[in-house]
Amino acid sequence: MKILIISATAKENDLLSGLKINKGVLVGGIGSFKHEVDALVTGVGAVPTTFFLTRFIEQYQLVINIGVAGSFSPNYSVGSVVCVKEDSFGDSGIDDRGVFKSLSEINLLAKEEFPFHGDTLLNPWLGNDFNYLVIPLVKGVTLSTVSGSAESIRKIKERWNADIETMESASVFYVCNLMGVKFICLRAISNMVEPRDRSKWELDRATSNLTAEVVNFINSIQ
């Protein structure tokens, strides 16, 4: 099987340690796996992720999106690894006099306009295709501006009721569903979503745990 591991930054993929990495350029043959595994670093955010993933996706049978995430929930603590089962573009909509309204709420997106279900994107391959997963399945929200103040956090939690936030995962859901390519999004919690305090972030621990889970996952693929 040809597998593509995609991350926003090289630091989020320890399998790239020591290699010279350029954004948007495939790195072939990483790791020691029974499958053919390449890696791609896109740059941060949904737009570059969408562009570079679309550019290369047809070469692969499976896309693994990896990276760190912020957790809204005490159930998913710093250092833990989760799998995103559903996601949304959390800031795609309008501000109606201080009230956020999503694209489906203002009829700019049909209620069942593929690949969306309302404003939600799902991974239809979870379950039967990845039934050997033993990590928690969570609800994500993808934002262009991550939450860093009490008010912004409150609004996101009330609107989306998500477990974690990222800056890219929904774009992977979007592209892979449209292209019909199996995918999975694995994220390690680097910080709790709270008023911004980088001193509490544990990026090294998160990426180390993430890499171990990615290796286990690939080695479990038949």
N, C-alpha and C positions, 0 to 999 in steps of 0.2 A: 504494500500500500504506500502511496505517496502522501506524505503528511506535511503540512505547512504550519509551523508555529509562528504566530504573529504577535508582536508586542509593540507598544508605543515607543519604548526606549530600550536600549541594549541593557541597561542596568536591571531591568525587570526579567531578564532571561540569563540566568547564570551559565547556561550551556554555551553562551557566546563569550564567556570570560577569556580574555587574552587575544581575541580576534579583532581585526580592524573592521569596523562596521560603518557602512554608509546608509543613510535613510533611503528607503525605496529600492535597495539593491539586494537581491536574494543571496543568502549564504547557504551553500549546498553542503549536504552530507554531515550534519552536526550530530554529535553523540555517537554512541555505539549501540545501535538498535537493529532489530531484524527487519524493520521497515526503513524506507528511504525518507529521511527527515530533513527538511530545509527550514530556514528561519528567515523572517522578514521583520525589519524595524521600520515603522511607518512615520514616526513622529507623533506628538501628542494631539489628541482630539479626533472627533468623528470625521471631519472632512479629509485629512490625509489618510486616515485608516480606510475610509470608503474608496478613495482613489487607488491606492496601492494594492489593496486586497482585490478589487475588481480587475486590476491589470494582470494579476497572476493567478487568480483562483482556478481557472479552467485546467491548470496543470495538475490539480490535486484532488484526492478522494476524501480528504479530511482536513479541516482547518481547526487548529487549537489556538484560541485567543487566551493569552496569559497577561498578568500584570497585577499591580497592587490595587487596593480599593479601600475606601473608608466605610466603616460600619456604623449604621444607625442603631443597631440592636446589641444589647449586652449578651445575646445568645451567640454572637460571632465575635470573639475577642481578638485582640491583636496577636498576629502570628498564625491564626487559623486559616485554613484553605477551604474555599467554597466553590460550588458550581452554580452559575447563573442559569436559572430555568426560564426566566422571562425578563424583558427589559423594555424601557420606553425612552424616547427622547424627551427628557423632562422639562426642557425650556423651549420647546417648539410650540408656540401658541401666541396669544396676545395678552396684553395687560389691559383689562377692561375696568378702568378707574380703580386700580389697586387690586383687582381680582384676576388671578390668572385663569385663562380659559384655553384648553388644549385645542388642537386642530380639529379633532372629531366633534368637540363640543360646539364649535362655530361652523361646522359643516364644510370645512375645507379638506376634510378627510372622511371618506365614507366609513360607516361603522364596521364593515367587513371588506375593506379594500386591501387585498393581498399585498404584502404579507402581514398586514396589521389586523388585529382584533380590537376594534376601538382604537386606543392609542398604544396598545400592547403588542409586543413582538414575542413570539414563543419559539422554543427549540423543539421541533417535532421529532427529533431523533433521540431525545432523552427517553430513558425507559428501555425499550426493546434493544436498541443498538448499543447502549452504554449501561446495561443492567448490572455491570460489575462495579460501578461507582459506589464508594462507601462514604463519600464526603457530603455535607449538607447541600441541599438544593435551595437557592435563595432567589428572591425577587430583587432585581436591580433597577436603577435609574441612571441614565446617562445625561451628563450636564456639560455644557460648554464652560460654565463657571462653577467650580466646585464650591460647596457650602462652607462658609467660614465665619458666620456670625449667627447669634442666637435667632434672629428674626428670619434669616434665609433658611436656616435649618428647620425652624418651625413650619414654614410654608411648604417646603419640600416634603417633610414628613406627613403633613396633613393632606397634601394633594396626592402623593404617590404611594404612601405606606410601604416604602421600599426597605429592604434589609441593608443594602449597600449602594454606594454611588461610585461610578467610574466616569471617564471622559470618552470612552470608545466603544464599550461592549454592544450598545444598541446598533451601531453601524455594522458590526459583524453579523448580528442577527439579521439585519436588513439585507445585506449583500448575499449571505449564504442561502437565505430562504429564496431570494429571487433567482439565484443561480442553481439552486437545487443541489448544493454541496453540503455534506454532513459537517457539523461543527460542534464545538464545545467551548465554553468560556469558563476558564478556571482563574479564580482570583484569590490572592492572599491579602488578609487584612493588615494594613500597615498602620492604621490609626482609627480611632473612634471619630465619628463626625461630631465635632463640637467647635466652639469658637477657636479659631486657628491657633495652634501651639505646636510648632515643629519639634520642640524638645521632647514631645511625647511619642513621636513617630518612630517606628522600628522597621525601617526599610530593609536592612540586611537580614534580619530574622524572617521577615515576611517572604523575601525573595528566595531565601534558602529553603524554607518549607515548601514554597510553591514549586521550585525546581524538583525537589524530591517527589512531590505528588505528580508532576508532569512525567517524570521518568517512570514511575510506577504505572501511570495510566497507559503510556505508550507500550510498555512491556506487557500489559494485560490484553492488548488488542490482538485478536486472533488473525 
